[in-house]
Amino acid sequence: MGLELYLDLLSQPCRAIYIFAKKNGIPFELRTVDLIKGQHLSDAFSQVNPLKKVPALKDGDFTLSESVAILLYLTHKYKVPDHWYPQDLQARARVDEYLAWQHTTLRRSCLRALWHKVMFPVFLGEPVSPQTLAATLAELDVNVQLLEDKFLQNKAFLAGPHISLADLVAITELMHPVGAGCQVFKGRPKLAAWRNRMEAAVGEDLFQEAHEIILKAKDFPPADPTTKQKLMPRVLAMIQ
């Protein structure tokens, strides 16, 4: 059995892995795990990833969870172009710096923005107070500004003149609030230009394919009561 990737493109780290594998011609079997239906909570999927989260990787008898670990595994195994995770010590450290920062900052903000603005009221039928939504969007604005000021600065990409894993992780995060209708690039010309470079670097068709689901988040049908009951505890824990 070859490489298997367990993904749902609703998930921002899954999108990063999908784009990376496709862009670099890495052969894999896509195993779709439908988050909206709670398939990640099934006993069958727990045999692949006991953490019951996507993404997950299976390479023969070897299994791996956590998106950054999966990206690095693919980078090393398939000898992708150096710019993704540079050999140069300081350039690589810049990628590592961003990957370490984003977990509890930009990712959290983007995830909360999607759920508080769209997924709770539309998908789960749970109202979100104006105060909670305002606080979430204010936190998002702070972290997007940090992304621009601290990491992008005046460079073409986050770690230098070429696209890297840091950029791929960042852009897939930012498309979460975009899918919720947030104008995160408005009034930020440097960040908007970076997004355009990202789309050009990975290919517009692949970029659109990977983000098709999240850009339709506002059109998701309401969850049935059983699914809502199953998902709610995980969602609340995820966005705290």
N, C-alpha and C positions, 0 to 999 in steps of 0.2 A: 504494500500500500504506500502511495506517495504522500506528499504533503497535503494535509487537510486544514482548512481554516474555518473555524466556527464563528460566523459573523452575523450581525444585523446592521445594515447601513443606516438605521436610525441612530445608532451609537456613534459618537464622534471618534473614539479610538479605533473602532472597526473601520470607519471610512479611511482613516490614515493608513491602516494596514492594507486595505483593499487597493487603494491608489498606489501605494508603494510596490506591492506585488505585481500589479498590472503594468505599471510604468516600467518596471525592471525586467519584465518578461519571465517572472518566476512562475513555474507551473504549479498549480494547486487545484485541489478540489474544494469548491465552495460548499460548506454545510451551513445553510441558513438556520438561524435560531431566532424565532419570532418573539421579540421582547414583549410586544403588545399583547400577545396571547399567553405570555408567561412560560414559554417553552424553556427558558433558561432555569426555571425552578423545578424542572422535571427530574425524576430519578434517572432517566436515561442520560440526560446531559450531565448530571452530577458525576457520572462515571468518567466523563472527559475532564470536567473541571469541578472539583468539589466546592469551589467558591461560588458556583452557580452564577457566573458572570461571563459575558463576552467582552472582548475576543478571547478565543482559545485556539491553540495550535496543537495538531497531532502530526508527528513525523515518524511513521512506523510505530515503535513502542514508546516513543518519547512524547510526552505531553507538556505543554507550557501555557501558563496564564500570564496576565498583565501585559498591557499593550506595548510599553517601552521595552520590556524584555523580549517580546516577540519581534519587534522591529529590529532590535540589535541582533537577535538570532538570525533573522533573514539577511541582514547586512553582512554578517560574517560568513554564513554558509554559502551564499550565492555570489560573493565577490562583486558586489555592485560598485558603480563608479564612486570614487573617493569622496566626492563632494557631499554625499549623503551623511557620512560620518567620518570626517577627515582624519588622516594619519597624523597630520601636524598637531602637536600637543595642545597648543593654545586654541587653535580652531576647534578641535574636538571638545576642549573644555567649555567653549562657548555653547556648543550644542548641549552638552551635559548640564550646564548651568540653567538653560531654558527648560530642559526636560524635568529637572528637579524642582524648578519654581512653579511650573504650570499646574501641577496636580491639585494643590489646595488653593489656588488663586483663580487663574483664568478658567480652568475647567469647571470649577465649582460655580463660578459666576455665570458661565454660559449655560450650564445645566439648570441652574435655578431660574434663569431668565426664561428658558423654554417652558419649564414646568409651571412656574407662577403665572406666566402670561397666556399660555395656550393649553398645556396638557391637563392641569388641574381643572380649569373651568370647562374646557371643551371635551376632553377625553374622559375624565373621571367625574365630571359634574360637581366638582367641589369649588365653591367660591373662594377667591383670594382677596383679602382686604386691600383697598387702595394703598394703605400704609405699607403693607408687606411688599406689594409690587413695586412701590416707589423705592423702598430700601434696596430691593434686589437690583433694580435698574441702576441705582446710584452706585452700588458695589461693582456692577458690571462696567460702568463708565470709568471708575477708578482703575480697574485692572486692565481695561483696554488701553487707557492712557499710559499705564506702566509698560505695557507691551511695546507701545510706540516709542516712548521716551527712553526706556532702559535698554530694550533689546533691539529694536529696529534702528533707532537713531536716524542716521543719514545713509545707511547702507542699503544695498539692493535687497539683501536677504538678512535674516536674523543673525546668522553667524559669519556673514561676510559677503563676497560677491556672487556666491553660488547657492542654489537651493540645498537645504539639508533636512534631516529628520525634524529639526526644531520647527522649521517653516511648515512642514506637512502637518505636524501635530497642532500647531497654532491655527492654521487656516480651517482645519476641520472642526476645531473648537468654536471658532467665530461663526461658522455657518449655522450653529445651533440657534443663537439669538436671531440671526437673519431669518431662519425658518419660522421664528415666532413673530416676525414683523418688526424687529428692532433695527434701526438704521445705524449700525455700529461704524460704518465707514463714512457716513455723512459728516462733513466738516473736518475730516481727517485726510487731507490729500495724500500725505506720505503713505498712510496705511492703505488707502484705496489704490494707489499706484502699486504697492506691494502685492495686493490681492490680484491685480491684473497680471503682474509678473508671475505669480504663482499659477494662475490658470494657464498662462502661456507655457510655463515650464513643464507642467504635468500633462498638458493637452486639454483643450476646452471640452472635447467630447467626454473624456474620462472624468474630468472634474464635474461635469453636469450629471453624468451617469451616477457617480458616487453620491451626489447630493440631491438626487431626485426625490427620495423619500422624505428627507427632512424639510425640503422646501414645500411639501404638501402637508405639513404637520397640522395646519389649521383646518384641514379637511377630514381629519380622522373621524370616523364614527364613534359615538359614545361607547364606552366599555360596558359589557354586560355585568350584572351584579357579582357573578362568581369571579370573573376576571378582576374586577375592581377590588374585591375582598382579598384576593391572592396577591395583587400587586401593591396595594396601599402600604403595608408595613415596610416593604423594600424601598419604595419610592421615598417615603418619609425619612428613612435612615440615610438614603443616598444624597438627599439635598439639604441635610441639616447644616 
